[in-house]
Amino acid sequence: MAIVEVYDNEPFEKAFKRFKRIVEREGILTEVKRRQFYEKPSEKKKRKERAARKRIIKALKRRSVL
């Protein structure tokens, strides 16, 4: 859960920016978007396989194999 304490004489914009950074780092918005609709188990498996494949390709590119 993202909690931000607003300090004395701190502008709202600065506290809001800190809150947005915490929410982004914890991945709350991506989780909400992912759970917005039901995902069939087969679709979930395909998504995870694609993500794994993407990680492997990225690692190979870093080692300049591909």
Secondary structure, DSSP 8 states (H G I E B T S, - for coil): -------TT--HHHHHHHHHHHHHHHTHHHHHHHHSS---HHHHHHHHHHHHHHHHHHHHHHTT--
